[in-house]
Amino acid sequence: MKILAIDSSGMPASAAVAEEGRILAEYTVCFKKTHSQTLLPMIDAISRMIDLDPASLDAVAVAGGPGSFTGLRIGSATAKGIGLALDRPLVHVPTLEAMACNFFGSSRILCPMMDARRSQVFAGIYSFRNETLDILTDQRPVRIEDLVKELNALAAETGRSLILLGDGADVYRSYLEENLTAGYLFAPPNLNAQRASSVAVRAFQLIREGKIQTAEQHCPDYLRVSQAERVRAEKEPSLKPGSAAE
Amino acid sequence: MDKDVRILAIESSCDETAAAVVVNGREVLSNIISSQIDIHTLYGGVVPEIASRKHIERINQVIREALTAAGVTLDDIDAVGVTYGPGLVGALLVGVAEAKAIAWARQLPLIGVHHIEGHISANYIEHRELEPPFGCLVVSGGHTHLVRVRDYGEYEILGRTCDDAAGEAFDKVARAIGLGYPGGPKIDRVSREGDPSAIDFPRGKVRGSEYDFSFSGLKSAVLNYLNECRMKGIPVRTADVAASFQKAVVDVLVEHSMHAVEEYGFREFAIAGGVASNSALRLAMEEACAKKGISFYRPSPVLCTDNAAMIGAAAYYEYRKGIRSDYSLNAIPNLQLGER
């Protein structure tokens, strides 16, 4: 089984072609050009490099959120377009689960976090039991203060130390250093960011669990309603956020 | 051309998710439009982030439907055309990324299309005899352009709005007189009951540029009129305000267009864009063109609104010229007409 994996959820744009147990090609760029300009040329470049016929792909995996709304949609529309054109399934990989796979196999407490603005981060808390990814707290938007409390409690309870990664950890580095009571490591640059090979690793696990979608079904998981919906819900408390969209 | 060219076209520049299959730029095999108007009506106008979210939810279904309705598969498609500007950047990006991915996966040529060139090209679909050169007035919620179409894909902008687009003025005035969103069709309907000469609203002029338009002064005049009525306790006749406002817009559009007809000697004149559905504009343009003894063209309402068939028509003429976009094609929200 051969898959194309994509992550354009944050600053890096990343694409990989993978078989089970093997990354055939990977291309990651962290630059000011938009994902719209970089992502498909990168996919095309790695495909040419390995003589890949797009029709030989069995599935497309995409980091489905959280992330920049526009970045997520570029990745998702790319995956959906390939899925539609080749009639292949999609694998929606939660962005932060893929990032946790940068530390595949680690029994430390893994906390990938992305800057979510509005004094929040998108964060999830994970750990590996051998090859199994345990989701200790599912990815969600959270205030950094609340996240630190949760991490401190969890570290005290389990006696395990932490690995922090993602651009949220960069943004809140000094706050984390001052307030974490447990032992921790900040990820080195080669393991700190989103990368498509990690999306692929998580995708193969999800495929084994039967968690695939059709290209039509797939939509990004923003973990946040739009600002217009939020403002409207605040004005009219009877409206639950998100209900306006229906 | 010996072989028919079938183009799959995609349009997502504002609040319609659309896909179409068009043969040789003129024959529409399918034209699917999924409108988001209901949700944006809740907010009194198009919310860009919500529009982008709706596009990605619907785009695959709309494309599938377009292929199915056309009775073709991607095996029958020769190229993919997509709107890449102008428009809402987040909305455009969904269509652009999807089109690029389909083109890559099927190794098909990709053609980025200018949204306004699409609107102009909508006229090719129902009027097989229409060929450049001709004059065209493009009027919609986001655009007001008086264009000289020199040849397929060759455009010269003679005039444009300096402030509000014509359709935008309709929306704003409709809101002010309590008709709500979208303003164009509502003002059109209410105006039929009103007297277009009841109130003498100003006809906007732009000093030093005879073909340019200005509608913000007119909009302010309507607001001032309403204010004055309120202060003096005079009851407002909504239908008269709507009809008088509409007349003021139409007069200016027709006057500038006919001026261009004289100066450039157009034998054919066309209108395009959402506001080209306006019945008063259609009638006035028809009469003015008849008086000049020239042919007048307008698309049916379904081809005036944002749609992908018009993108397929424009893409075909680009395709014929050998124009291709590469995979770095980006959405350009303020793309200028004639720019590549």
Interface residues (C-beta under 8 A of the other chain):
Chain A: T34 S36 Q37 T38 L39 L40 P41 I43 D44 P54 A55 F69 T70 R73 I74 S76 A77 T78 A79 K80 G81 I82 G83 L84 A85 L86 A215 E216 C219 P220 Y222 S226 Q227 A228 E229 R232 A244 A245
Chain B: I39 L42 Y43 V47 E49 I50 S52 R53 H55 I56 E57 I59 N60 Q61 I63 R64 L74 V89 G90 L93 V94 G95 V96 A97 E98 A99 K100 A101 I102 W104 A105 R106 Q107 D326 Y327 S328 L329 N330 A331
